[in-house]
């Protein structure tokens, strides 16, 4: 990987996350339409205060949806010294020197402590009995790869090709 752009690893939503994204998206867009319609009706009826309130609620829901989308993982990149979680918003970078091990993992029941789960994937901080506290940037519940880090919480990722991803990370982090 020396001198190149590294390798890009694709992500795809599994059935659960695809359905959750569709369901939550329909519900939230329905709320936006209801709130927006109520805002217009209130405004036309001369109730500018309630119209502004409904309009603000519609904008809040749209902002929430956009924020979740912006922070959801789009792809992973393995470069000479970094593993990067590509997002529309700020990217997450993990320096290869901090990676102690790379291995497949099955999570089982996980508790979200701060983040988003189900809508455009799952990202944020989670806890599960086998790992303890960890960060995750996922789009599926299978194909999971655990990055054990030096003096940091572990990170769980879900590339479409976990074996190739793990090999690429081992190459830059562990030299094998």
C-alpha positions in Angstrom: 0.0 0.0 0.0 3.0 2.3 0.0 2.5 5.5 -1.9 -1.1 4.6 -3.0 -4.5 5.6 -1.9 -5.0 2.3 0.0 -8.0 0.1 -0.2 -11.6 1.1 0.0 -14.1 -1.4 1.6 -17.7 -1.1 0.8 -20.6 -1.3 3.2 -24.2 -2.4 2.6 -27.2 -2.4 4.9 -28.4 -5.8 6.0 -32.2 -6.6 5.9 -32.8 -5.4 9.5 -31.1 -2.0 9.0 -32.7 -1.6 5.5 -36.2 -2.1 7.0 -35.5 0.0 10.0 -34.2 2.8 7.8 -37.3 2.6 5.6 -39.7 2.4 8.6 -38.1 5.2 10.6 -37.7 7.3 7.4 -41.4 6.9 6.5 -42.5 7.8 10.1 -40.2 10.8 10.3 -41.2 12.1 6.9 -44.8 11.6 7.9 -44.2 13.7 11.0 -42.5 16.4 8.9 -45.5 16.5 6.5 -48.0 16.6 9.4 -46.1 19.3 11.3 -45.4 21.3 8.1 -49.1 21.1 7.1 -50.1 22.2 10.6 -47.7 25.1 10.4 -49.1 26.3 7.1 -52.8 25.9 8.3 -52.0 27.7 11.5 -50.2 30.5 9.7 -53.0 30.9 7.2 -55.5 31.1 10.0 -53.6 33.9 11.6 -52.1 31.9 14.4 -48.5 32.8 13.7 -47.2 31.6 17.1 -48.5 28.0 16.7 -47.5 28.0 13.0 -44.0 28.8 13.9 -44.0 26.1 16.6 -45.2 23.5 14.1 -42.7 24.7 11.5 -39.9 24.5 14.0 -40.9 21.0 14.9 -40.9 20.0 11.2 -37.4 21.5 10.8 -36.2 19.7 14.0 -37.3 16.3 12.6 -35.7 17.1 9.2 -32.5 18.2 11.0 -32.5 15.0 13.0 -32.8 12.8 9.9 -30.0 14.7 8.1 -27.7 14.6 11.2 -28.1 10.8 11.5 -27.4 10.4 7.8 -24.4 12.6 7.9 -22.8 10.6 10.7 -23.6 7.1 9.4 -20.7 5.1 7.9 -20.4 5.1 4.1 -17.2 3.0 3.6 -13.9 2.1 5.3 -10.5 2.9 3.9 -7.2 1.1 4.9 -4.2 3.3 4.0 -0.5 3.2 4.8 -0.9 4.3 8.5 -4.7 4.7 9.0 -8.0 2.9 9.1 -10.6 5.5 8.2 -14.4 5.3 8.6 -15.7 7.5 5.8 -18.8 9.5 6.5 -20.3 12.6 5.0 -19.6 14.3 8.3 -16.3 14.1 10.1 -14.3 11.0 9.3 -13.1 8.7 12.0 -9.4 7.8 11.8 -7.6 5.1 13.7 -3.8 5.1 13.5 -2.3 1.8 12.7 0.1 2.1 15.7 -2.8 1.9 18.1 -4.2 -1.4 16.6 -3.2 -4.5 18.7 -5.4 -7.1 17.0 -8.0 -7.6 14.3 -10.4 -10.4 14.5 -14.0 -11.5 13.6 -16.5 -11.0 16.4 -20.2 -11.8 17.1 -21.9 -9.3 19.3 -25.1 -10.8 20.5 -27.2 -8.4 22.6 -25.6 -5.0 22.7 -26.7 -1.9 24.7 -26.4 1.4 23.0 -25.0 3.9 25.5 -24.8 6.9 23.1 -25.4 6.9 19.4 -27.8 5.7 16.7 -28.9 2.1 15.9 -31.2 1.0 13.1 -31.5 4.1 11.0 -28.8 4.1 8.3 -26.9 1.5 10.3 -25.5 1.8 13.8 -22.8 4.1 15.1 -21.7 5.4 18.4 -20.8 3.8 21.8 -22.2 0.5 22.8 -21.7 -2.2 25.5 -21.9 -5.9 25.3 -21.0 -8.7 27.8 -18.2 -10.2 25.7 -16.4 -6.9 24.8 -17.5 -4.3 27.4 -17.6 -0.7 26.1 -16.8 -0.2 22.4 -17.3 2.1 19.5 -19.2 0.8 16.4 -19.6 2.1 12.9 -21.9 -0.6 11.3 -24.4 -1.2 8.6 -25.1 -4.8 9.4 -25.1 -7.4 12.2 -22.9 -9.9 10.4 -19.4 -9.6 8.9 -18.2 -7.9 12.1 -14.6 -7.2 12.7 -13.2 -6.1 16.0 -10.2 -3.8 16.2 -8.5 -4.1 19.6 -6.7 -0.8 20.4 -3.9 0.2 22.7 -5.2 2.4 25.6 -8.6 3.0 23.8 -12.0 1.4 23.5 -12.2 -1.4 20.9 -13.9 -0.5 17.6 -16.4 -2.8 15.7 -16.8 -2.4 11.9 -18.9 -4.3 9.3 -17.2 -4.4 5.9 -18.9 -6.4 3.1 -15.7 -8.4 2.8 -14.5 -8.9 6.4 -11.6 -11.3 5.5 -10.0 -9.0 3.0 -10.5 -6.0 5.3 -8.9 -7.8 8.3 -6.0 -8.9 6.1 -5.5 -5.3 4.9 -5.6 -3.9 8.5 -3.2 -6.6 9.7 -0.8 -5.7 7.0 -0.6 -2.0 8.1 -0.9 -2.5 11.8 0.9 -5.8 12.6 3.1 -6.2 9.5 1.6 -9.5 8.6 
